Amino acid sequence: MNAEDLIMISVDDHVVEPPNMFDGHIPDKYRDQAPKIIQLDDGSDVWTFNGAIIPNIGLNAVAGRPKEEYGIEPTAFDEIRPGTYDIHERIKDMNAGGILASMNFPSFPGFSGRQFAAAKDKDLALAVLRAYNDWHIDDWAGAYPGRIIPMALPILWDAELCAEEVRRVAKKGCHSLTFTENPATLGYPSFHNEYWDPLWRAACDENVVVSIHLGSSGKLTVTAPDAPVDVMITLQPMNICQAAADLLWSRVIKNFPDIKFALSEGGTGWIPYFLDRLDRTYDMHHLWTGQDFGGKLPSEVFREHFLTCFISDPVGVSLRNLIGIDNIAWECDYPHSDSSWPNAPEELATVAEGVPDSDLNKITYENAMRWYSFDPFVHRAKEQCTVGALRAEAGDHDVSIRSRDKGRFVRPASVEIGKLAGSATA
């Protein structure tokens, strides 16, 4: 298939939250305590909340920068593409990259909202988290219906409240909840504990996918403190592998047969061996461990409950039938460092050379639509959803690589940032 003919829905991109995101959503009572953007003496723009300083890390927003300028240093808004935090510019970037729709994980709150959960004042934490979800669903996704798959943050510190929030956002059309890959790492009950049952029940009732992003536990696999950062980056999918094993063998799958999980940014090439290992473990050990899947193999159960996702994964694509063609979705990862925006369609077309159109359609958009109860064709004619059609709509939108030496991006006038000098408060 020609890259221009693809229809592409990304199930894993990211938003760098804009400074004004809480306006109109946070109750007046908590307005002064809500997260705020401030500027440090070194020029970086950071969030402050609950006494903490939370930077926007460089690797989280490098779209449009040359690879030699990638890094983990904090950034300012005029150092990153406006499309990372401005929804109107995001749509232009999506069009230029040929991307029909996108699901956006959070940035400064952490992938599972752990920055909000850490607040001692839980009434404040709840108000801020709900304000975030309303902003994301109503303002970010709501600005362009059919272009952004809505996603909500979880209430980690109270499973009953979390279930209520799932039901609340589902009424707004949100069928994705971002969640931690290992709640025990964050000090909460593990996946094996009944504590989370209200959440699983609500997710099943409301047809909400629990989307588990690597790094969402705040802890990545690392071999040693002095290991090169390349080791950590290489091993990132192992965090998702651990979460998949934890959930597959847990009571959750057995007690909630309609539960659905997405393994976000975990890749797919490792899945066939993982499934083989599951079945081997079951065959050799279930008689003494007591595992029982009602006559099914663990690999069959996996395919009933898990969506796997990849950015560029030639091995996974070639082994797609061993994974399950209905269990694979594509992701762009804009604006993170693994993303190939704006040339993702060409990259995927090369990776998927020789793949039948029927298989490729499932991977690029059909599976995403089905899993996340999302139908962009209600808002846009299908023939206007291809890479070629979207790029034509983008016109001469600038997607050139821009070095810091060639000038900064223009910060919109609406981005108002306070000054911070030697203090942790705004």
C-alpha positions as CSV (number, residue, x, y, z in Angstrom):
1,M,0.0,0.0,0.0
2,N,1.2,3.5,-0.8
3,A,1.8,5.6,2.3
4,E,-0.5,8.3,1.0
5,D,-3.4,5.9,1.0
6,L,-3.1,4.8,4.6
7,I,-5.6,5.8,7.3
8,M,-3.7,6.2,10.5
9,I,-4.9,6.5,14.1
10,S,-2.2,6.7,16.8
11,V,-3.1,5.1,20.1
12,D,-0.1,6.7,21.9
13,D,0.8,10.3,21.6
14,H,1.4,12.9,24.3
15,V,0.2,16.4,25.2
16,V,2.4,19.0,26.9
17,E,-0.2,20.7,29.0
18,P,-0.7,24.5,28.3
19,P,-0.4,27.0,31.2
20,N,-4.1,28.0,30.9
21,M,-5.5,24.5,31.0
22,F,-7.2,24.8,34.4
23,D,-9.0,28.1,33.5
24,G,-12.7,27.5,33.6
25,H,-12.4,24.0,35.1
26,I,-10.9,24.3,38.6
27,P,-13.4,25.4,41.3
28,D,-12.8,28.9,42.6
29,K,-12.0,27.5,46.0
30,Y,-8.9,25.8,44.7
31,R,-7.8,28.3,42.0
32,D,-4.8,29.6,44.0
33,Q,-3.7,26.1,44.8
34,A,-4.0,24.7,41.3
35,P,-0.9,23.7,39.3
36,K,0.8,26.7,37.7
37,I,3.6,27.3,35.2
38,I,6.6,29.4,36.3
39,Q,9.9,30.3,34.7
40,L,13.2,29.4,36.5
41,D,16.3,31.6,36.4
42,D,17.8,29.3,33.7
43,G,14.8,30.1,31.4
44,S,13.1,26.8,31.6
45,D,9.3,26.7,32.1
46,V,8.2,24.3,34.9
47,W,5.0,23.4,36.6
48,T,4.6,23.9,40.4
49,F,2.1,22.1,42.5
50,N,1.9,20.8,46.0
51,G,5.3,22.3,46.8
52,A,7.0,20.4,43.9
53,I,8.7,21.6,40.8
54,I,7.8,19.5,37.8
55,P,9.8,20.3,34.6
56,N,8.9,19.5,31.0
57,I,11.7,17.1,30.1
58,G,13.4,17.6,26.8
59,L,12.9,14.1,25.4
60,N,9.2,14.5,26.0
61,A,8.9,17.2,23.4
62,V,11.6,17.0,20.7
63,A,9.4,16.9,17.6
64,G,10.9,19.3,15.1
65,R,14.4,19.2,16.7
66,P,17.5,17.5,15.2
67,K,18.5,14.3,17.0
68,E,21.8,15.7,18.2
69,E,19.8,18.2,20.3
70,Y,17.8,15.5,22.1
71,G,18.3,15.4,25.9
72,I,16.7,15.2,29.3
73,E,17.2,18.9,30.3
74,P,14.1,21.0,31.2
75,T,12.7,23.0,28.4
76,A,10.8,26.3,27.8
77,F,7.7,26.6,25.7
78,D,9.5,28.6,23.0
79,E,11.9,25.6,22.7
80,I,9.2,23.2,21.7
81,R,6.7,23.0,18.8
82,P,3.4,24.8,19.6
83,G,1.7,21.6,18.4
84,T,2.8,20.0,21.6
85,Y,0.5,22.2,23.8
86,D,-1.8,24.1,21.4
87,I,-4.7,22.0,20.1
88,H,-5.0,24.1,16.9
89,E,-1.4,23.7,16.1
90,R,-1.6,20.0,17.1
91,I,-4.2,19.4,14.4
92,K,-2.0,21.2,11.8
93,D,0.9,18.9,12.8
94,M,-1.4,15.8,12.6
95,N,-2.6,16.8,9.2
96,A,1.0,17.4,8.0
97,G,2.0,14.1,9.4
98,G,-1.0,12.3,7.8
99,I,-2.5,11.3,11.2
100,L,-6.2,11.1,11.3
101,A,-6.7,10.7,15.1
102,S,-4.6,10.5,18.2
103,M,-4.8,9.5,21.8
104,N,-2.8,11.7,24.1
105,F,-1.2,10.6,27.4
106,P,-0.5,13.3,30.0
107,S,2.9,14.8,30.7
108,F,3.5,16.8,33.9
109,P,0.9,14.9,36.1
110,G,2.7,11.6,35.2
111,F,1.2,9.0,33.0
112,S,-1.0,7.7,35.9
113,G,-1.7,11.1,37.5
114,R,0.7,10.3,40.4
115,Q,1.7,14.0,40.8
116,F,-1.9,14.8,41.8
117,A,-2.3,11.7,43.9
118,A,0.8,12.8,46.0
119,A,-1.0,15.8,47.4
120,K,-1.9,15.5,51.1
121,D,-5.1,17.4,50.6
122,K,-7.2,14.8,48.8
123,D,-10.0,17.3,48.2
124,L,-7.6,19.5,46.3
125,A,-6.2,16.5,44.5
126,L,-9.6,15.4,43.4
127,A,-10.6,18.9,42.2
128,V,-7.4,19.2,40.2
129,L,-7.7,15.7,38.7
130,R,-11.3,16.2,37.7
131,A,-10.4,19.6,36.2
132,Y,-7.7,18.0,34.2
133,N,-10.0,15.3,32.9
134,D,-12.6,18.0,32.0
135,W,-10.0,20.1,30.2
136,H,-8.7,17.1,28.3
137,I,-12.1,15.8,27.2
138,D,-14.0,19.1,26.7
139,D,-11.3,21.5,25.5
140,W,-8.4,19.4,24.1
141,A,-10.4,16.5,22.5
142,G,-13.6,18.5,22.2
143,A,-12.1,21.2,20.0
144,Y,-11.9,18.9,17.0
145,P,-14.4,16.0,17.2
146,G,-13.2,12.8,15.7
147,R,-9.5,13.8,15.9
148,I,-8.5,13.1,19.5
149,I,-9.5,9.9,21.4
150,P,-10.4,11.2,24.9
151,M,-8.4,9.9,27.8
152,A,-8.9,10.3,31.6
153,L,-6.6,10.2,34.6
154,P,-7.3,7.8,37.4
155,I,-7.9,8.5,41.1
156,L,-5.3,6.2,42.5
157,W,-5.8,6.9,46.2
158,D,-9.5,5.8,46.2
159,A,-10.7,3.0,44.0
160,E,-14.4,3.8,44.7
161,L,-13.8,7.4,43.6
162,C,-11.9,6.1,40.7
163,A,-14.8,4.0,39.6
164,E,-17.1,7.0,39.9
165,E,-14.7,9.1,37.7
166,V,-14.7,6.3,35.1
167,R,-18.5,6.4,35.0
168,R,-18.5,10.2,34.9
169,V,-16.1,10.6,32.0
170,A,-17.7,7.7,30.1
171,K,-20.9,9.8,29.9
172,K,-18.7,12.4,28.2
173,G,-17.6,9.9,25.6
174,C,-14.3,8.9,27.1
175,H,-13.4,5.2,26.8
176,S,-9.8,5.2,27.8
177,L,-8.3,5.5,31.3
178,T,-4.5,5.8,31.7
179,F,-3.2,3.7,34.6
180,T,0.0,2.7,36.2
181,E,1.9,-0.4,35.1
182,N,2.6,-1.3,38.8
183,P,0.5,0.3,41.5
184,A,2.5,-1.4,44.2
185,T,5.6,0.6,43.2
186,L,3.6,3.8,44.0
187,G,2.6,2.4,47.4
188,Y,-0.9,1.3,46.5
189,P,-2.4,-2.3,46.5
190,S,-1.1,-4.5,43.7
191,F,-3.2,-5.8,40.8
192,H,-3.8,-8.9,42.8
193,N,-5.7,-7.1,45.6
194,E,-9.4,-6.7,45.7
195,Y,-9.0,-3.0,46.4
196,W,-9.2,-2.3,42.7
197,D,-12.4,-4.3,42.0
198,P,-14.7,-1.2,41.9
199,L,-12.5,0.2,39.1
200,W,-12.4,-3.0,37.1
201,R,-16.2,-3.3,37.4
202,A,-16.7,0.3,36.2
203,A,-14.3,-0.2,33.3
204,C,-16.3,-3.3,32.2
205,D,-19.7,-1.6,32.6
206,E,-18.7,1.5,30.7
207,N,-16.5,-0.3,28.0
208,V,-13.4,1.7,29.1
209,V,-10.0,0.4,28.2
210,V,-7.3,0.6,30.9
211,S,-4.3,2.0,29.0
212,I,-1.1,1.2,30.7
213,H,1.9,3.2,29.5
214,L,5.5,2.2,30.2
215,G,7.0,4.4,32.9
216,S,3.6,5.1,34.5
217,S,4.8,3.6,37.8
218,G,7.5,6.2,38.0
219,K,10.2,3.5,37.9
220,L,11.9,2.2,34.8
221,T,14.0,-0.9,34.5
222,V,17.7,0.0,35.1
223,T,20.6,-2.3,35.7
224,A,22.9,-0.1,37.7
225,P,23.1,3.6,38.8
226,D,26.1,4.2,36.5
227,A,24.7,2.4,33.5
228,P,24.5,4.4,30.2
229,V,21.0,5.9,29.6
230,D,20.9,3.7,26.5
231,V,20.4,0.7,28.8
232,M,17.3,2.2,30.3
233,I,15.9,3.2,26.9
234,T,16.6,-0.3,25.5
235,L,14.9,-2.0,28.4
236,Q,11.7,0.2,28.5
237,P,9.5,-2.5,27.0
238,M,10.4,-4.8,29.9
239,N,8.2,-2.6,32.1
240,I,5.2,-3.4,30.0
241,C,6.2,-7.1,29.8
242,Q,6.1,-7.2,33.6
243,A,2.7,-5.5,33.7
244,A,1.3,-8.0,31.2
245,A,2.5,-11.0,33.2
246,D,1.2,-9.4,36.4
247,L,-2.3,-8.9,35.0
248,L,-2.5,-12.1,33.0
249,W,-1.9,-14.3,36.0
250,S,-4.0,-12.0,38.4
251,R,-7.5,-12.6,39.6
252,V,-8.6,-9.6,37.5
253,I,-8.8,-11.5,34.3
254,K,-10.8,-14.3,35.8
255,N,-13.2,-12.2,37.9
256,F,-13.8,-9.5,35.2
257,P,-14.2,-11.3,31.9
258,D,-14.9,-8.1,30.0
259,I,-11.9,-6.1,31.2
260,K,-9.6,-4.7,28.4
261,F,-6.0,-3.5,28.8
262,A,-3.8,-1.7,26.3
263,L,0.0,-2.1,26.6
264,S,1.0,1.4,25.5
265,E,4.4,2.0,23.9
266,G,5.5,-1.5,24.8
267,G,6.3,-2.7,21.3
268,T,5.1,-6.1,19.9
269,G,8.2,-8.1,18.7
270,W,8.5,-9.7,22.1
271,I,4.8,-10.8,22.3
272,P,5.1,-14.2,20.5
273,Y,7.8,-15.4,22.8
274,F,5.9,-14.0,25.8
275,L,2.8,-16.0,24.7
276,D,4.8,-19.1,24.3
277,R,6.3,-18.7,27.7
278,L,2.8,-18.2,29.2
279,D,1.6,-21.4,27.7
280,R,4.7,-23.3,28.8
281,T,4.4,-22.0,32.3
282,Y,0.8,-23.0,32.5
283,D,1.4,-26.5,31.1
284,M,4.3,-27.2,33.5
285,H,3.0,-25.6,36.6
286,H,-0.7,-24.9,36.8
287,L,-1.5,-28.2,38.6
288,W,0.4,-27.0,41.7
289,T,0.0,-23.2,41.3
290,G,-3.8,-23.5,40.9
291,Q,-4.1,-21.4,37.8
292,D,-7.3,-22.1,35.9
293,F,-8.5,-20.3,32.7
294,G,-11.6,-22.5,32.2
295,G,-10.0,-24.8,29.6
296,K,-8.3,-22.0,27.6
297,L,-4.6,-21.4,27.2
298,P,-3.1,-18.2,28.6
299,S,-2.2,-17.1,25.1
300,E,-5.9,-17.3,24.2
301,V,-6.9,-15.3,27.2
302,F,-4.2,-12.7,26.4
303,R,-5.7,-12.1,23.0
304,E,-9.2,-11.6,24.6
305,H,-8.0,-8.9,26.9
306,F,-4.9,-7.1,25.7
307,L,-4.2,-4.6,22.9
308,T,-0.5,-4.4,21.9
309,C,1.0,-1.2,20.4
310,F,4.1,-0.4,18.4
311,I,5.8,2.6,16.8
312,S,8.1,0.9,14.3
313,D,8.5,-2.8,14.9
314,P,9.5,-4.8,11.8
315,V,9.8,-8.0,13.9
316,G,6.3,-7.6,15.4
317,V,4.8,-6.8,12.0
318,S,6.3,-9.9,10.5
319,L,5.0,-12.0,13.5
320,R,1.6,-10.3,13.5
321,N,-0.4,-13.5,13.2
322,L,1.4,-15.1,16.2
323,I,0.4,-12.0,18.2
324,G,-3.1,-11.8,17.0
325,I,-4.0,-9.4,14.1
326,D,-7.0,-8.1,16.1
327,N,-4.7,-7.2,19.0
328,I,-2.2,-4.8,17.4
329,A,-2.4,-1.0,17.0
330,W,0.0,1.6,15.6
331,E,1.3,4.6,17.6
332,C,3.2,7.7,16.5
333,D,4.5,8.8,20.0
334,Y,4.4,12.5,19.0
335,P,6.2,14.6,20.3
336,H,8.6,12.1,22.1
337,S,12.0,11.1,20.9
338,D,10.9,7.7,19.5
339,S,8.5,9.3,17.1
340,S,9.2,9.5,13.4
341,W,6.7,12.4,12.8
342,P,6.1,13.8,10.2
343,N,7.3,10.8,8.2
344,A,5.6,8.1,10.2
345,P,3.4,7.0,7.2
346,E,6.5,6.4,5.0
347,E,8.2,4.5,7.9
348,L,5.2,2.3,8.4
349,A,4.8,1.6,4.7
350,T,8.4,0.4,4.6
351,V,8.1,-1.7,7.7
352,A,4.8,-3.2,6.5
353,E,5.8,-3.9,2.9
354,G,4.0,-7.0,1.6
355,V,1.4,-6.9,4.4
356,P,-2.1,-7.4,3.0
357,D,-4.3,-4.3,3.1
358,S,-6.9,-6.1,5.3
359,D,-4.2,-6.7,8.0
360,L,-2.7,-3.2,7.6
361,N,-6.1,-1.5,8.0
362,K,-6.7,-3.3,11.3
363,I,-3.3,-2.2,12.6
364,T,-3.5,1.4,11.4
365,Y,-7.1,2.3,12.4
366,E,-9.7,-0.4,12.6
367,N,-8.5,-2.0,15.9
368,A,-8.1,1.4,17.5
369,M,-11.7,2.3,16.6
370,R,-13.1,-0.9,17.9
371,W,-11.1,-1.1,21.2
372,Y,-11.7,2.6,22.1
373,S,-15.3,2.9,20.9
374,F,-14.1,5.7,18.6
375,D,-15.6,6.5,15.2
376,P,-13.9,9.4,13.3
377,F,-16.0,8.8,10.2
378,V,-19.0,10.2,11.9
379,H,-17.3,13.6,11.7
380,R,-15.3,13.2,8.5
381,A,-15.8,11.4,5.2
382,K,-13.6,8.4,5.0
383,E,-12.0,9.5,1.7
384,Q,-10.9,12.7,3.5
385,C,-9.1,10.7,6.2
386,T,-6.1,9.3,4.3
387,V,-2.6,10.5,4.7
388,G,-2.7,12.1,1.3
389,A,-5.9,14.0,2.0
390,L,-4.8,15.2,5.4
391,R,-1.5,16.4,4.0
392,A,-3.2,18.3,1.2
393,E,-5.3,20.0,3.9
394,A,-2.2,21.0,5.8
395,G,-0.9,23.0,2.9
396,D,2.5,24.6,3.5
397,H,2.4,24.0,7.3
398,D,6.1,24.1,8.4
399,V,7.4,20.7,9.5
400,S,11.1,21.4,8.9
401,I,13.7,20.4,11.5
402,R,14.7,23.5,13.5
403,S,17.9,23.8,15.5
404,R,18.1,26.0,18.5
405,D,20.8,27.9,16.6
406,K,18.2,28.8,14.0
407,G,15.8,30.4,16.4
408,R,13.1,29.4,18.9
409,F,9.5,28.6,18.2
410,V,7.0,31.4,18.7
411,R,5.2,31.3,22.0
412,P,1.5,32.3,21.7
413,A,0.6,35.4,23.5
414,S,-1.9,33.4,25.5
415,V,0.9,31.6,27.3
416,E,1.4,33.6,30.4
417,I,4.2,32.5,32.6
418,G,5.2,33.8,36.1
419,K,8.8,34.4,37.2
420,L,10.6,32.3,39.8
421,A,13.8,33.4,41.4
422,G,15.3,31.2,44.1
423,S,11.9,30.0,45.4
424,A,9.7,26.9,45.0
425,T,6.5,28.9,45.0
426,A,5.0,31.1,42.4
